[in-house]
Amino acid sequence: MSKNQFVPQPFHLRVDRRRFFRSMATVSAGFTLPGFLAEALTISPTVTQGPYYPLARNIPLDKDNDLVQLNDNLTLAAGVVTYVGGRVLDSSGNPVSGALVELWHADREGDYLYSTSATRNSACDANFAGFGQYLTGPDGRYWFRTIKAGLYRGRTRHYHWGITLPGEKTRTTTQTGWNEVARDLNGAVWETQNSNDNVFSTVSNAAQRSSMLLDFAAVEGTTTGEVVATWDYVAGRTYTEPTYPNGGRLVVAGVPVSSGGGRFRITVPAYVGYSYEVYANPTFADLGWKALPFALTESGTLDRNIHTAASEGSLDLYVAAAATKGFFYVSYRVPGANTGTP
Ligand SMILES: [Fe+2]
């Protein structure tokens, strides 16, 4: 079962990928090395999410990994086009597949897509997406096209990152900066540098602080000043892939239960954060494809079509006796995956 059937699809870029990856190779010596250098890994420090993560009800519709072009606009965001990519690794150096990487940052002038209001910040560049997501593949890689973040009072230049490993329900947040002297748009040295920034300067471990401050190199073959940096996010924990499979579908026999009006119990393996739906098969009776309502207890109300597991182990779902042969399809999706009939 291809996992691509279950993950958000709109990740795309309309740029020259070959040029991008060639540039990435020139600035990252260990880009394709497997996990045997684990002892040399520096765990990415967790720092504040900050106040400007998009509000849940306002996450922009355009949330692909291209922040430079909003939807199909002809006008691109103002600023130095910047590529950043790398891998999501666990604490042993193994690539993590299916990790959700989120990036948000200020526009060229230092304004966020969302400030403190519930609507888009009118001061923010109208052509800047401001926020993007990428779901890593089997090699753990992610990449974004964006712009160099603008400066705003109280901070030096920085990107905000959220990383959600498969099976986890909350993102871990960190930030990256520029290994440079920050200057404003007029070329004047900015008042807040990495050394006195209230996020970077408070990361006490020198190796960790250094890992947050990226070196950006000119993109090979460009005349427009585009730059590129690589950054590996190293989780401070081990991630065991076999525990958390890709989304998929199970064919499960329902076990008749005595109470609840002739219901069937469907038992499936549970993974934290995965969502489950039950479908009847169109070859059974005349039900067609539809998500069946179910209950979580034998005699509970059939009041839900989807359930997100909160603990590992097994999960019992109770449906009315709908499938004449007693078999059901149960779809299960990784955290963050698209909804819709599988
Ligand atoms: Fe910020």
Residues whose N, C-alpha, C, O or C-beta is under 5 A from the ligand:
A	BS01	LIG	G50
